[in-house]
Amino acid sequence: MTPRVFILARPCFDSAHQQFLNQYLPAGHAEWRESAGATAAERIVEFAGRVCYMSFGPKQSDKSNRDYIRNLIRNGHESVLEHAVWTIAIHGISRAFSHQLVRHRVGFAFSQLSQQYHDESEARFVRPAGIDNVPEAAEIWDRAIESTQTAYRRILAALDNAHSTATPDAQREVTRALRSAARSVLPNARETALVMTVNARALRNFLKLRGGIIGDAEMRCVAAALLNFIRPEGPALFEDFTVHNHPDGLPLVLHRDLE
């Protein structure tokens, strides 16, 4: 199963920035000479950086938006990158992967599918990359998945029958208890879905730490998908990352220092 990424919300840069400059700076000092073609995310980052020094009007250098952001990243001044934020929906990922992803707390927010409230009787599973190259392992995996899904359904049915006399007022908590008990047999390969909000600085850190781990195939695939979807939203923010094809046929996200 391939991870699927959907951008739900993205940076938007409003014209109020000029009102801010006109009110704060004296006449003749409030001009911001913008680079043509900069995205909303790139404009937000540059504007936030320039506010730190009020480098507008006569104080503005000739740096393009791209060069300005390159200079910020090269010098480790990445706090202004936190103003560029995206909200993303992801599915086609395993619960095992999600347990790793949600450890990234700074600059991230998560809302994930609940197994307590969602009936997992028709659950889908994320097949590990490369397992089909070893038929014996693939056969064992298939049998285990089928067995756990059958067990989930049978446990849920048995518990539901035992609690069939619950009053309507108690049914919500009864249902949660039933699904909580039944889900205990589901494997980490169970597909999940989540909504994630992340800023550019946090995403860059995630890509550096996680995108190039050769032994973690699913992490590499998700990191590459995130980079490929978000980089067009702010090319200057992610130009030091590239996606390579590893000999195993899966993507690998690599980082290089900007010159």
C-alpha positions, 0 to 999 in steps of 0.5 A: 500500500502506498502512502497517500498525502493530501494538503488540506490547508496551506500558507496564505499571505494577506496584503495587511503587511503593507498596512503594518509597514505604513503604520510602523515605519516613517514615510520612505522606509516602508517599501518592501521590494518583493521577488517575483514568483515567491510563494505565500510560504516563502513571502511569509518567511522573508517578511518575518525575517525582515521584521526582525531587523526592519530591513525595508526601504533603504535598509533592504539588500538586493537579495532575492527571496531565494537568497534571503531564505538560503542565508537564513537556513545556512546560518541556522536562523530557522525560527522564522520558518515556523510561520509557514504551516501546512495541514495534511491528511495521510492514509495508506500508512501503518499503525507502526509507522504512526507510532514513530511519526507522532513522537515528533511533537515540537511543531506538529499537531496530530488527529488520528483515527480511533480504533475505539470508535471505528469498527475495524472489522473490514480493516486494511493492512499495510504490507511491508516493503520487500516481504514478497521477495521472500515467499515463506515470510510473505505466506506467514504474514498473510496467514497472521493477518487473516487470523488476527482479522478473524479473531477481531470479528469473533471477539467483537461479536462475542462481546457484543452478544454478551452485552446485548442488554445494555441500555441506550444511554450506556451503549456508547461506552459499551461500544467503546469497551467492546472495540477496545477489547477486540482491537488488542489482537490487531497487528501494527500493520493495520492501516490508519489515517491521520491529519497532521499540521506541521511548520516548515522548520519542524518538517525540515527536522523530520526529513533530516532525521527520518528520510534517509534511514535505509532500514525503515522503508515505510518512513522513507516512503512517507518522507519522500511523499511529504517532501514531493507534495510540499516542496512546490509550496515553498521551493526555497524552504526545501531546496537542500533536500533531494529524493533519490532512488535507492537500489531497493527501488524505494525513495531515499530523502537526502540532505546537503548543506547549502553552499 
